[in-house]
């Protein structure tokens, strides 16, 4: 999913560009953190040590290593992103319903 698709799925098409950018950065951080946690749980001790060392450097190197070490990291990332967007939209609906019932 590209940035424009994420913005559309979150319903943020009409917000200012600065809000879009901040929202995208937040979504990408949350998704990367969740994916990292899922993959870390699947790692053996040696892989966990390597992962922790790589996290001290660039994110690109971390993702390169994850892509080389695990199968389907891109598919996992897409699934986590879809789950997060659904969670975001569900929370938004709950908040809207709470506001209208007050």
C-alpha distance (Angstrom), angle and dihedral (degrees) to the residues before:
residue distance angle dihedral
X1 . . .
X2 3.79 . .
X3 3.80 127.3 .
X4 3.80 94.4 -95.8
X5 3.80 91.3 51.8
X6 3.80 91.1 49.5
X7 3.81 91.2 50.7
X8 3.81 90.3 49.5
X9 3.81 93.4 47.3
X10 3.81 89.8 50.9
X11 3.80 90.8 48.9
X12 3.80 92.9 -121.7
X13 3.81 99.5 127.9
X14 3.80 94.1 116.2
X15 3.81 100.1 44.2
X16 3.82 121.7 101.5
X17 3.82 117.3 -82.0
X18 3.80 92.2 -112.3
X19 3.81 90.2 57.4
X20 3.80 90.9 47.6
X21 3.80 91.4 51.6
X22 3.80 93.2 46.6
X23 3.80 91.0 47.2
X24 3.81 92.5 49.4
X25 3.80 91.5 49.7
X26 3.79 90.5 50.3
X27 3.81 93.3 47.7
X28 3.81 92.1 48.4
X29 3.81 91.6 48.6
X30 3.81 93.1 49.5
X31 3.81 92.8 46.1
X32 3.82 92.8 47.0
X33 3.81 90.2 49.2
X34 3.79 92.3 50.3
X35 3.80 93.4 45.9
X36 3.80 90.5 47.9
X37 3.79 90.2 51.1
X38 3.79 92.9 49.5
X39 3.79 92.4 48.8
X40 3.80 93.5 43.1
X41 3.81 89.3 55.5
X42 3.82 88.2 56.3
X43 3.82 94.3 49.2
X44 3.76 127.6 102.2
X45 3.83 118.7 -130.1
X46 3.81 94.1 -91.6
X47 3.81 91.9 50.3
X48 3.80 90.7 47.5
X49 3.81 90.7 53.3
X50 3.81 91.2 49.5
X51 3.80 90.8 46.6
X52 3.81 92.3 51.8
X53 3.81 91.2 48.8
X54 3.80 92.6 49.0
X55 3.81 91.7 50.0
X56 3.81 88.1 67.1
X57 3.82 88.4 66.0
X58 3.77 135.2 45.0
X59 3.78 123.6 -29.9
X60 3.82 89.0 -131.4
X61 3.81 91.0 62.2
X62 3.79 91.2 47.8
X63 3.81 91.8 52.1
X64 3.80 92.0 44.7
X65 3.80 90.5 53.7
X66 3.81 92.2 45.6
X67 3.81 90.6 50.0
X68 3.80 90.5 50.2
X69 3.80 94.6 44.5
X70 3.80 102.1 41.4
X71 3.77 133.5 42.0
X72 3.80 121.7 -121.4
X73 3.82 99.7 7.7
X74 3.80 89.3 151.1
X75 3.80 91.2 53.0
X76 3.81 90.3 47.2
X77 3.81 90.0 50.2
X78 3.82 91.2 51.1
X79 3.80 91.4 49.7
X80 3.81 92.6 48.4
X81 3.81 89.4 47.7
X82 3.81 91.7 51.6
X83 3.81 90.2 48.3
X84 3.80 91.4 49.8
X85 3.80 92.8 48.8
X86 3.81 89.8 50.5
X87 3.81 90.1 48.6
X88 3.82 90.6 48.7
X89 3.80 92.8 50.0
X90 3.81 92.3 45.6
X91 3.81 90.2 51.7
X92 3.80 90.3 48.4
X93 3.81 91.2 51.8
X94 3.82 91.2 48.9
X95 3.80 91.5 50.0
X96 3.81 91.4 47.7
X97 3.80 91.5 49.3
X98 3.80 90.6 48.6
X99 3.82 90.9 50.8
X100 3.80 93.4 50.7
X101 3.81 93.2 47.1
X102 3.82 93.5 54.0
